[in-house]
Amino acid sequence: MNIDVPYTSFLDIDGNLKEGAPQLSHDDLKTIYWHMNLGRICNAKILSMQKQGRIGTYASTLGQEGCQAALAHAIKDNDNIWLVPSFRESVATIARGYPMEQLMRYWGGFEIGSNQTREFKVMPVNIPIASQLNHAAGIAISMKFKGEKGAAIGFVGDGGTSEGEFAEAMNFVGEFKAPAVFVCQNNQYAISVPRKKQTAASTIAQKATAFGFEGVQVDGNDVFACYKIIKDAIEKAMNGGGPTFVEAITYRLDNHTTADDWHKYRTEEEVNEWKKKDPIERLKKHMMQIGCWDDQHEQHMLEDAKKKVEEAAKAYEGTPKPKVEEIFDHLYAKLPYHIQEQKDHFVKFWGGQ
């Protein structure tokens, strides 16, 4: 069944901007471009470290930087907005200010990698598919009950919209008209299952209709469109207009995770076609057209980004080795008595190693 939903795109693959695009200053564009490149370089470093056995399994963000960096810029002036990620929002969290070394610690298996999430209003990385949306729903509903001026942004992939928890979260924010924005990064594949096999619906965005609120589509590789759609959705949520479901059409240029091989389920031709829509290249072409960027700026920016990523990697590798019993310490604000008993027994048996 087809339900019409609006689709927004302003920037074409050659860097040309259509009428109606939001007004973004040269500084705005440079900031978004910086965060996209910083995220991509950090992503490449983590992938390299993973291959060397210096970090664990990791979910690449290659090709999905545009939506995330634009989103982070759209909410930069709001200090009571929570980001509730799944496992492929590294760029958004970095652009939000979350330290790259902390992100590396998480993927390296250190529980302290999630310790600064409250400071930056970024929830920890969430692996169980779609369950993070109920966390976002809970935050948004709590804000409404408390009368707080704020919002929660929950992320999900196209595959996650096939999970039951997706429907539960959508139902709750719709019923309570909660200040939530759910962003589906539709990167066309749930591991090896293509979008066309995920649902009979012609769009993912139209699923919001069943839950009583607006669903929209946006070109997820167009930073102008993503900035406008997210900013409008956040303002609507914070002013009592209820939730919005945003389907960002993008593409995962890399493997699903470092445990995957995309060559088994898609063609080189398909990937190469999507590379032409690379969000970083699109914005770079536009910036050069309008005279706010050149090759010298590019060189200095890339050198600075690489330096910062290497410093973060050094800080990560200097992380003290945790004690084994710390596996008990990060599930609850205060350990329940029966978990405390288990920890005490563990420490007594193993000697706190």
TORFIMAR-749357 format. One line per 5 residues: their letters; for each residue x, y, z of C-alpha. Coordinates in Angstrom, 2 decimals, decimal comma, always signed. Example, Ala and Ser with C-alpha at 12.3 -4.5 7.8 and 13.67 -1.06 7.14 Angstrom:
BEGIN
as = +12,30 -4,50 +7,80 ~ +13,67 -1,06 +7,14
This chain:
BEGIN
mnidv = +0,00 +0,00 +0,00 ~ +1,26 +3,46 -0,86 ~ +0,73 +6,43 +1,47 ~ +2,16 +9,69 +0,20 ~ +4,86 +11,17 +2,39
pytsf = +6,89 +14,30 +1,65 ~ +10,46 +13,85 +0,39 ~ +13,04 +16,62 +0,79 ~ +16,28 +17,08 -1,17 ~ +18,13 +20,28 -2,06
ldidg = +21,71 +19,38 -2,96 ~ +22,45 +17,31 -6,06 ~ +25,49 +15,10 -6,59 ~ +27,31 +17,89 -8,42 ~ +27,00 +20,30 -5,50
nlkeg = +24,22 +22,43 -6,98 ~ +21,70 +23,79 -4,49 ~ +17,99 +24,08 -5,28 ~ +15,70 +26,87 -4,15 ~ +14,09 +26,53 -0,73
apqls = +17,19 +25,23 +1,03 ~ +17,85 +26,44 +4,58 ~ +20,24 +29,33 +5,02 ~ +23,53 +27,94 +6,30 ~ +26,49 +30,27 +6,71
hddlk = +29,99 +29,47 +5,52 ~ +30,92 +28,72 +9,13 ~ +27,94 +26,38 +9,46 ~ +29,00 +24,47 +6,36 ~ +32,61 +24,27 +7,51
tiywh = +31,51 +22,88 +10,87 ~ +29,30 +20,21 +9,32 ~ +32,02 +19,35 +6,81 ~ +34,59 +19,10 +9,62 ~ +32,45 +16,70 +11,62
mnlgr = +31,77 +14,51 +8,58 ~ +35,48 +14,25 +7,82 ~ +36,51 +13,80 +11,45 ~ +33,94 +11,01 +11,73 ~ +35,16 +9,33 +8,55
icnak = +38,81 +9,46 +9,59 ~ +37,96 +8,16 +13,06 ~ +35,91 +5,40 +11,43 ~ +38,87 +4,39 +9,24 ~ +41,20 +4,35 +12,25
ilsmq = +38,89 +2,10 +14,26 ~ +38,52 -0,28 +11,31 ~ +42,31 -0,44 +10,99 ~ +42,70 -1,10 +14,72 ~ +40,09 -3,83 +14,53
kqgri = +41,99 -5,63 +11,79 ~ +45,10 -5,48 +13,97 ~ +43,28 -6,97 +16,97 ~ +43,48 -3,72 +18,91 ~ +39,71 -3,23 +19,09
gtyas = +36,61 -5,42 +18,90 ~ +33,83 -5,85 +16,37 ~ +32,77 -2,49 +14,97 ~ +29,93 -1,08 +12,84 ~ +31,23 +1,28 +10,14
tlgqe = +29,55 +4,62 +9,37 ~ +31,11 +5,03 +5,91 ~ +28,64 +6,82 +3,63 ~ +26,23 +7,83 +6,38 ~ +28,07 +10,87 +7,73
gcqaa = +25,79 +13,49 +6,14 ~ +22,61 +12,77 +8,04 ~ +24,43 +12,47 +11,35 ~ +26,61 +15,57 +11,13 ~ +23,70 +17,70 +9,90
lahai = +21,50 +16,40 +12,71 ~ +24,10 +17,25 +15,34 ~ +24,43 +20,77 +13,93 ~ +20,66 +21,24 +13,89 ~ +20,45 +20,64 +17,64
kdndn = +23,69 +22,33 +18,72 ~ +21,89 +25,23 +20,43 ~ +19,51 +23,02 +22,44 ~ +20,97 +21,79 +25,73 ~ +18,15 +19,42 +26,68
iwlvp = +18,05 +17,04 +23,74 ~ +19,10 +13,45 +24,23 ~ +20,62 +11,35 +21,47 ~ +19,67 +7,68 +21,77 ~ +21,83 +5,75 +19,30
sfres = +21,83 +2,20 +18,07 ~ +25,33 +1,11 +17,00 ~ +25,95 +3,12 +13,81 ~ +25,79 +6,70 +15,05 ~ +29,47 +7,34 +15,79
vatia = +29,54 +10,52 +13,69 ~ +26,53 +12,02 +15,47 ~ +27,99 +11,31 +18,90 ~ +31,42 +12,72 +17,93 ~ +29,77 +15,84 +16,50
rgypm = +27,82 +16,14 +19,75 ~ +31,16 +16,40 +21,56 ~ +31,52 +12,85 +22,83 ~ +35,25 +12,03 +23,09 ~ +36,55 +9,74 +20,36
eqlmr = +38,70 +7,83 +22,85 ~ +35,55 +7,00 +24,81 ~ +33,92 +5,70 +21,66 ~ +37,01 +3,56 +21,04 ~ +36,89 +2,28 +24,61
ywggf = +33,32 +1,14 +24,13 ~ +34,15 -0,81 +20,96 ~ +37,30 -2,09 +22,65 ~ +35,22 -3,72 +25,37 ~ +35,83 -1,22 +28,18
eigsn = +32,67 -0,46 +30,14 ~ +34,04 +2,98 +31,01 ~ +33,50 +3,83 +27,36 ~ +29,93 +4,65 +28,32 ~ +30,74 +6,66 +31,43
qtref = +30,43 +10,19 +30,02 ~ +27,12 +9,72 +28,27 ~ +25,14 +11,81 +30,78 ~ +27,53 +14,74 +30,37 ~ +26,88 +14,96 +26,63
kvmpv = +23,26 +13,73 +26,74 ~ +24,20 +10,76 +24,60 ~ +22,92 +7,36 +25,67 ~ +25,34 +4,43 +25,46 ~ +25,67 +2,43 +22,25
nipia = +22,81 -0,06 +22,06 ~ +23,26 -3,39 +20,29 ~ +19,85 -5,18 +20,67 ~ +18,03 -4,09 +17,53 ~ +15,36 -1,36 +17,96
sqlnh = +15,29 -1,56 +21,76 ~ +16,88 +1,88 +21,96 ~ +13,68 +3,43 +20,59 ~ +11,83 +2,48 +23,77 ~ +14,59 +4,19 +25,75
aagia = +14,08 +7,32 +23,65 ~ +10,32 +7,05 +24,10 ~ +10,76 +6,81 +27,85 ~ +12,96 +9,91 +27,97 ~ +10,52 +11,90 +25,83
ismkf = +7,44 +10,84 +27,80 ~ +9,24 +11,63 +31,06 ~ +10,04 +15,12 +29,77 ~ +6,40 +15,69 +28,93 ~ +5,20 +14,52 +32,34
kgekg = +7,75 +16,77 +34,07 ~ +6,94 +19,75 +31,87 ~ +10,55 +19,97 +30,66 ~ +11,44 +21,82 +27,48 ~ +13,38 +19,13 +25,69
aaigf = +13,27 +16,21 +23,27 ~ +14,75 +12,81 +22,55 ~ +16,13 +11,65 +19,21 ~ +16,10 +7,90 +18,71 ~ +17,93 +6,18 +15,85
vgdgg = +17,06 +2,95 +14,08 ~ +18,09 +1,21 +10,87 ~ +15,72 +0,01 +8,16 ~ +16,06 -3,54 +9,48 ~ +15,16 -2,37 +12,97
tsege = +11,74 -1,24 +11,76 ~ +10,83 -4,93 +11,39 ~ +11,26 -5,48 +15,14 ~ +8,37 -5,50 +17,59 ~ +10,04 -2,90 +19,80
faeam = +9,90 -0,44 +16,91 ~ +6,10 -0,67 +16,91 ~ +5,91 -0,42 +20,70 ~ +8,01 +2,76 +20,78 ~ +6,12 +4,32 +17,87
nfvge = +2,82 +3,58 +19,58 ~ +3,87 +5,12 +22,89 ~ +5,25 +8,38 +21,50 ~ +2,22 +8,69 +19,24 ~ -0,29 +8,11 +22,02
fkapa = +1,43 +10,47 +24,46 ~ +2,32 +13,04 +21,76 ~ +5,77 +12,91 +23,28 ~ +8,60 +15,27 +22,23 ~ +10,45 +12,63 +20,23
vfvcq = +12,06 +12,44 +16,82 ~ +12,77 +8,95 +15,52 ~ +15,34 +8,82 +12,72 ~ +15,56 +5,76 +10,51 ~ +18,88 +5,65 +8,70
nnqya = +17,65 +3,62 +5,76 ~ +20,98 +2,41 +4,41 ~ +19,22 -0,16 +2,19 ~ +20,38 -3,31 +3,99 ~ +19,66 -5,07 +7,28
isvpr = +22,94 -7,00 +7,25 ~ +22,39 -8,97 +4,03 ~ +18,63 -8,42 +3,63 ~ +17,78 -5,60 +1,18 ~ +15,20 -2,93 +1,93
kkqta = +12,71 -4,39 -0,59 ~ +12,50 -7,60 +1,48 ~ +11,99 -5,81 +4,79 ~ +8,44 -4,60 +4,27 ~ +5,60 -4,50 +1,75
astia = +5,16 -0,78 +2,47 ~ +6,37 +1,47 -0,34 ~ +8,18 +3,68 +2,21 ~ +9,33 +3,18 +5,76 ~ +8,24 +6,71 +6,65
qkata = +4,58 +5,91 +6,06 ~ +4,59 +3,52 +9,02 ~ +4,16 +6,57 +11,27 ~ +0,63 +7,00 +9,92 ~ -0,56 +3,91 +11,78
fgfeg = +0,62 +5,44 +15,04 ~ -1,02 +8,81 +14,54 ~ +1,84 +11,11 +13,67 ~ +3,83 +12,44 +10,73 ~ +6,37 +10,46 +8,74
vqvdg = +8,69 +12,16 +6,24 ~ +11,47 +11,13 +3,87 ~ +14,70 +13,02 +3,37 ~ +17,78 +12,60 +1,23 ~ +20,11 +11,31 +3,92
ndvfa = +23,22 +12,28 +1,93 ~ +22,11 +15,91 +1,59 ~ +23,19 +17,92 +4,64 ~ +20,92 +20,85 +3,78 ~ +17,82 +18,66 +3,64
cykii = +18,73 +16,72 +6,79 ~ +19,45 +19,92 +8,69 ~ +16,08 +21,43 +7,78 ~ +13,98 +18,33 +8,41 ~ +15,59 +17,59 +11,79
kdaie = +15,49 +21,21 +12,93 ~ +11,80 +21,50 +12,00 ~ +10,97 +18,20 +13,72 ~ +12,79 +19,21 +16,91 ~ +11,09 +22,61 +17,06
kamng = +7,74 +20,93 +16,51 ~ +8,41 +18,41 +19,29 ~ +9,63 +21,01 +21,78 ~ +6,62 +23,24 +21,11 ~ +4,07 +20,52 +21,87
ggptf = +3,45 +19,33 +18,32 ~ +4,29 +15,71 +19,06 ~ +6,69 +13,27 +17,43 ~ +8,00 +12,94 +13,88 ~ +9,40 +9,88 +12,13
veait = +12,17 +10,70 +9,66 ~ +13,32 +8,19 +7,05 ~ +16,76 +9,28 +5,84 ~ +17,57 +7,62 +2,52 ~ +21,27 +6,79 +2,57
yrldn = +23,60 +3,87 +1,89 ~ +26,07 +1,77 +3,82 ~ +29,20 +1,80 +1,66 ~ +30,99 -0,61 +3,98 ~ +30,27 -3,98 +5,58
httad = +27,46 -4,25 +8,11 ~ +30,11 -4,83 +10,77 ~ +33,68 -6,08 +10,72 ~ +32,21 -9,61 +10,89 ~ +30,46 -9,17 +7,52
dwhky = +31,38 -9,37 +3,82 ~ +29,08 -7,28 +1,61 ~ +30,39 -8,88 -1,58 ~ +28,20 -11,90 -0,84 ~ +24,89 -10,05 -1,21
rteee = +25,35 -6,96 -3,41 ~ +27,26 -5,93 -6,51 ~ +30,24 -3,66 -7,06 ~ +28,12 -1,74 -9,57 ~ +25,49 -0,91 -6,96
vnewk = +28,06 +0,29 -4,44 ~ +29,83 +2,40 -7,06 ~ +26,55 +4,09 -8,02 ~ +25,99 +5,10 -4,41 ~ +29,56 +6,37 -4,09
kkdpi = +28,54 +9,08 -6,56 ~ +26,11 +10,31 -3,89 ~ +28,78 +10,49 -1,16 ~ +27,63 +13,22 +1,29 ~ +31,16 +14,52 +1,87
erlkk = +31,93 +14,95 -1,81 ~ +28,56 +16,61 -2,47 ~ +29,09 +19,22 +0,21 ~ +32,73 +19,78 -0,78 ~ +31,70 +20,51 -4,38
hmmqi = +29,10 +23,02 -3,18 ~ +31,50 +24,75 -0,80 ~ +34,07 +25,14 -3,56 ~ +31,38 +26,54 -5,86 ~ +30,45 +29,27 -3,39
gcwdd = +34,06 +30,10 -2,54 ~ +34,23 +29,03 +1,08 ~ +36,62 +26,11 +0,53 ~ +39,76 +25,25 -1,41 ~ +42,48 +22,61 -1,54
qheqh = +44,58 +24,38 +1,07 ~ +41,68 +24,37 +3,55 ~ +41,15 +20,70 +2,76 ~ +44,77 +19,76 +3,43 ~ +44,91 +21,62 +6,76
mleda = +41,59 +20,17 +7,90 ~ +42,56 +16,58 +7,08 ~ +45,91 +16,97 +8,85 ~ +44,18 +18,36 +11,94 ~ +41,55 +15,62 +11,91
kkkve = +44,16 +12,85 +11,58 ~ +46,15 +14,35 +14,46 ~ +43,11 +14,44 +16,73 ~ +42,15 +10,86 +15,83 ~ +45,69 +9,61 +16,53
eaaka = +45,66 +11,40 +19,90 ~ +42,35 +9,73 +20,72 ~ +43,73 +6,33 +19,73 ~ +46,76 +6,87 +21,96 ~ +44,50 +7,81 +24,88
yegtp = +42,39 +4,70 +24,25 ~ +45,40 +2,40 +24,24 ~ +46,58 +3,95 +27,50 ~ +43,36 +2,89 +29,25 ~ +44,15 +0,94 +32,42
kpkve = +43,17 -2,72 +32,25 ~ +39,89 -3,14 +34,18 ~ +39,37 -5,64 +36,94 ~ +37,19 -8,58 +35,98 ~ +34,63 -7,89 +38,72
eifdh = +33,78 -4,56 +37,05 ~ +31,40 -6,52 +34,83 ~ +28,90 -6,11 +37,68 ~ +29,25 -2,36 +38,04 ~ +27,51 -0,85 +35,04
lyakl = +24,02 -2,32 +34,94 ~ +22,43 -0,39 +37,82 ~ +22,90 +2,96 +39,57 ~ +22,90 +0,93 +42,78 ~ +23,43 -2,81 +42,67
pyhiq = +20,41 -4,87 +43,84 ~ +21,22 -7,06 +46,84 ~ +21,25 -10,31 +44,85 ~ +23,68 -8,89 +42,27 ~ +25,85 -7,51 +45,07
eqkdh = +25,93 -11,00 +46,60 ~ +27,06 -12,44 +43,29 ~ +29,78 -9,82 +43,00 ~ +30,99 -10,44 +46,56 ~ +31,13 -14,17 +45,89
fvkfw = +32,96 -13,59 +42,61 ~ +35,57 -11,33 +44,23 ~ +36,09 -13,80 +47,09 ~ +36,46 -16,73 +44,70 ~ +38,72 -15,00 +42,14
ggq = +40,57 -12,69 +44,50 ~ +39,60 -9,48 +42,71 ~ +41,73 -10,14 +39,62
